[in-house]
Amino acid sequence: MEWVFNGDRPIWIQLHEQLRQRIVTGVYPSGERLPAVRELAAEAEVNPNTMQRALAQLEADGLALTNRTAGRVVTDNEEVLKMERMKMAHEKIREYLESMAVLGFTVEEAKELLVRREQQENG
């Protein structure tokens, strides 16, 4: 998975969001060790301090834990992961509805477009 950045927000926040997505989608599986700070920083081509800040926020969110013997690991608390996934889904829904409102669609019209699109794709 490639790291993608844009200039509208601080890099550490964008790193945090991308790491968060990788955790909830299983790229970094529950209970598994996360790559080291320097390894992730090199991969993303960012300063290790910037990556450290993103990883510290993952810990604050409860998505990662520091284990003295294993380094930083993804939480194995499935409820935390499920809640984070739902939180991300709600963020995407909000973004969709806001962008549709800019185009002049009501919430009901936006929902109907989704239903029609699904029906077209499935049949």
DOGUMI-602479 format. One record per atom (N, C-alpha, C, O): residue in one letter; x, y, z. Coordinates in steps of 0.05 Angstrom, whole numbers, plus 32768, in hexadecimal, padded with zeros to 4 digits. Example, Ala and Ser with C-alpha at 12.3 -4.5 7.8 and 13.67 -1.06 7.14 Angstrom:
<sites>
a81087F8E809Ca80F67FA6809Ca81087FBE809Ca811D7FBE80A9s81017FD3808Es81117FEB808Fs81028001809Ds810C801780A1
</sites>
This chain:
<sites>
m80117FE98000m800080008000m801280198000m8024801B8010e800C802A7FEEe801D80427FEBe801480587FFEe7FFC805B8005w802780688007w8021807F8018w801A80978006w8029809C7FF3v800480A4800Cv7FFB80BB7FFCv7FF780D3800Ev7FEA80D18023f800380EA8007f800181028017f7FF881198005f7FFE811A7FEDn7FEA812C8012n7FE381448005n7FE9815B8018n7FEF8157802Fg7FE88174800Eg7FF1818B801Dg7FDC8197802Fg7FE281AC803Bd7FC5818B8032d7FAF81998041d7FB08194805Fd7FA481A3806Er7FBF81808068r7FC1817A8085r7FDD8171808Cr7FED8169807Bp7FE4817280A6p7FFF816A80AEp8004814C80A6p7FF2813C80A7i801D8146809Fi8025812C8096i801F811780ACi8016810180A6w8025811D80C5w8021810980DAw8004810180DCw7FFE80EA80E2i7FF2811380D8i7FD5810C80D8i7FCE80FA80C1i7FBF80E780C4q7FD980FF80AAq7FD480EE8093q7FE180D28097q7FD580BE808Fl7FF880D180A3l800580B880AAl7FF380A880BDl7FEE809080B9h7FE980B680D1h7FD880A980E5h7FBF809E80D8h7FB7808780DDe7FB280AD80C6e7F9A80A380B8e7FA0808B80A7e7F90807880A7q7FB7808B809Aq7FBE80748088q7FC5805C8099q7FBF80458091l7FD3806080AFl7FDA804980C1l7FC0803E80CDl7FBD802580CFr7FAF804F80D5r7F95804780E0r7F85803680CCr7F7A802180D3q7F85803F80B3q7F77802F809Fq7F848014809Bq7F7780008097r7F9F8014809Br7FAD7FFA8097r7FA77FE780AEr7FA67FCF80AAi7FA37FF280C6i7F9D7FE180DDi7F807FD680DAi7F7C7FBD80DDv7F6D7FE780D5v7F517FDD80D5v7F4B7FCB80BDv7F387FBB80BEt7F5B7FCD80A8t7F577FBC8090t7F687FA38091t7F667F928080g7F787FA080A6g7F887F8780AAg7FA27F87809Cg7FB07F72809Cv7FAB7F9D808Fv7FC67F9E8084v7FDA7F99809Av7FEE7F8A8097y7FD57FA580B1y7FE47FA080CAy7FD07F9180DCy7FBF7F9E80E9p7FD27F7680DDp7FBE7F6680EBp7FBE7F6A810Ap7FD27F728116s7FA77F658115s7FA37F668132s7FB87F558141s7FBC7F3E813Ag7FC47F628155g7FD87F538165g7FF47F518159g80067F488166e7FF77F5A8140e80117F578133e80227F708138e80187F86813Er803C7F6C8135r80507F818139r804E7F948121r804C7F8C810Al804F7FAE8127l80507FC38112l806E7FC6810Al807F7FC1811Bp80737FCE80F1p808E7FD380EAp809A7FE980FCp808B7FFA8107a80B47FE980FEa80C27FFD810Fa80BE801A8103a80B9801D80ECv80C0802D8115v80BD8049810Dv80CF805080F5v80C5805B80E2r80E8804980F7r80FB805180E1r80F3804280C7r80F6804E80B2e80EB802A80C9e80E2801B80B1e80CA802880A4e80CA802C808Cl80B6802F80B4l809E803C80A9l80A58058809El809B805F8089a80B6806680ADa80BE808180A3a80CC80808089a80C880908077a80DE806C8086a80ED8069806Ca80D980628056a80DC806C8040e80C78050805Ce80B380478048e80A2805F803Fe809C80618027a809A80708052a80898087804Ba8098809F8043a808D80B3803Ae80B3809D8045e80C580B3803Ee80BF80CC804Fe80BC80E38044v80BD80C88069v80B880DE807Cv80CD80DC8093v80DB80C88096n80CF80F180A2n80E080F280B9n80D780DF80CEn80BE80DD80D3p80E980CF80DBp80E080BD80F0p80D080CA8106p80BF80BD8112n80D680E3810Dn80C780F18122n80AA80F5811An809880F4812At80A680FA8100t808B80FD80F6t807B80E380F8t806480E38100m808980CD80F0m807C80B380F2m807780AC810Fm806280A08116q808A80B28121q808680AD813Dq806D80BB8148q805F80AF8158r806980D3813Fr805180E28149r803780D48140r802480D2814Fa803780CA8127a802080BC811Da801B80A2812Da8004809B8133l803180948132l802E807B8141l80268080815El80178070816Aa802F8095816Aa8027809C8185a800980A28186a7FFC809B8199q7FFE80AE8171q7FE280B38170q7FD28098816Dq7FBC80968178l7FDD8085815El7FD1806B815Dl7FCF805E8179l7FBA80528180e7FE380628189e7FE3805781A4e7FCE806681B4e7FBF805A81C4a7FCD808081B1a7FB9809081C0a7F9D808781B8a7F8A808981C9d7F99807F81A0d7F7F80768196d7F788059819Fd7F628050819Dg7F8D804C81AAg7F89803081B3g7F8C801C819Dg7F85800481A1l7F9680248186l7F998012816Fl7FB480038170l7FB87FEF8163a7FC7800E817Ea7FE280028180a7FEB8004819Da7FE3801581ADl7FFC7FF181A4l80077FEF81BFl80257FEC81BDl802F7FDF81ABt80347FF681D1t80507FF281D2t80567FDA81E4t804E7FDA81FBn80637FC681D9n806A7FAE81E8n80897FAF81EAn80967FAF81D5r80937FAF8202r80B07FB28205r80C07F9D81F6r80D67FA381EDt80B67F8581F4t80C57F7081E6t80BF7F6E81C8t80D17F6681B9a80A77F7581C0a80A07F7281A4a809F7F8D8195a809A7F8D817Dg80A37FA381A2g80A07FBD8195g80837FC58195g80747FBE81A7r807B7FD48181r805F7FDE817Fr804F7FC98170r80577FC0815Bv80387FC2817Cv80267FAE8170v800A7FBA816Cv80027FCC817Bv7FFB7FAE8159v7FE07FB58155v7FCF7FA9816Cv7FD47F938174t7FBC7FB88176t7FAB7FAD818Bt7F9E7F938182t7F987F90816Ad7F997F828195d7F8A7F69818Ed7F6E7F6B8199d7F5F7F58819An7F667F8381A2n7F4B7F8881ACn7F397F8C8194n7F387FA28188e7F2A7F77818De7F187F788176e7F037F8D8178e7EFA7F988164e7EFA7F938190e7EE57FA78194e7EF07FC3818De7EE27FD38180v7F087FC98194v7F157FE2818Dv7F187FE4816Fv7F127FF98163l7F207FCF8162l7F237FCF8145l7F087FD38137l7F067FE18124k7EF47FC58141k7ED97FC78136k7ECF7FE48138k7EC47FEF8125m7ED27FF08150m7EC9800B8154m7ED8801F8142m7ECC80328138e7EF2801B813Fe7F02802C812Ee7EF9802A8111e7EF7803E8102r7EF380128108r7EE9800D80EDr7ECF801C80E8r7ECB802880D3m7EBD801A80FCm7EA3802880FAm7EA7804680FAm7E99805480EBk7EB98050810Ak7EBF806C810Bk7EC9807680EFk7EC0808B80E6m7EDA806680E3m7EE4806D80C8m7ECE806C80B4m7ECD807D80A2a7EBC805980B6a7EA5805780A4a7E93807080A6a7E8A807B8092h7E8E807880BFh7E7E809080C3h7E8B80A980B7h7E7E80BB80ADe7EA680AB80B9e7EB480C180AEe7EB080C2808Fe7EAC80D78084k7EB280AA8083k7EAF80A88065k7E9280B0805Dk7E8E80BD8049i7E7F80A7806Di7E6380AE8067i7E5F80CC8069i7E5280D88058r7E6A80D8807Er7E6880F58082r7E748104806Ar7E6981178060e7E8C80FB8062e7E9A8107804Be7E8981058031e7E8781188022y7E7D80ED802Dy7E6C80E98016y7E5480FC8016y7E4F81098002l7E4680FD802Dl7E2F810D802El7E35812B802Bl7E26813A801Fe7E4C81338036e7E54814F8033e7E5B81568016e7E53816B800Cs7E6881448009s7E6F81497FEDs7E5681487FDBs7E5481577FC8m7E4381377FE2m7E2A81377FD2m7E1981507FD8m7E0C815A7FC6a7E1A815A7FF0a7E0C81737FF7a7E17818A7FE6a7E08819C7FDDv7E32818B7FE3v7E3E819F7FD2v7E33819E7FB6v7E3181B37FA9l7E2D81867FACl7E2281837F92l7E0481887F91l7DF881877F7Bg7DF8818E7FA8g7DDC81947FA9g7DC9817D7FAFg7DB181807FACf7DD481667FB7f7DC3814F7FBDf7DBC814F7FDBf7DCC81567FECt7DA381467FE1t7D9B81427FFCt7DA681278006t7DB081187FF6v7DA38122801Fv7DAC8109802Av7D9D80F2801Dv7DA880DE8016e7D8380F5801Ae7D7280E1800Ee7D7A80DC7FF1e7D7B80C57FE8e7D8080F17FE2e7D8880EE7FC6e7DA380DF7FC5e7DA880CF7FB3a7DB580E67FD7a7DD080D97FD8a7DCD80BC7FDEa7DDA80AB7FD2k7DBB80B57FF1k7DB680987FF7k7DAB808A7FDFk7DB380747FD9e7D9880977FD1e7D8B808A7FBAe7DA080857FA4e7D9F80717F96l7DB280987FA0l7DC880947F8Cl7DD8807B7F93l7DE0806C7F81l7DDE80787FACl7DEE80607FB5l7DDE80467FAFl7DEA80337FA5v7DC580467FB6v7DB4802F7FB2v7DB380287F94v7DB680117F8Cr7DAE803D7F83r7DAD80387F66r7DC7802E7F5Br7DC8801C7F4Ar7DDD80397F65r7DF780317F5Cr7DFC80137F63r7E0680047F52e7DF5800C7F7Be7DF87FF07F84e7DE77FDD7F73e7DF07FC87F6Bq7DCF7FE57F6Dq7DBD7FD57F5Dq7DC87FD27F40q7DC67FBC7F35q7DD37FE77F35q7DDF7FE67F1Aq7DF67FD37F19q7DFA7FC47F06e7E077FD47F2Ee7E1F7FC37F2Ee7E187FA57F33e7E267F947F2An7E027FA07F42n7DFB7F857F48n7DE57F7A7F37n7DDB7F637F3Cg7DDD7F897F24g7DCA7F7D7F15g7DB57F827F04g7DA87F707EFA
</sites>
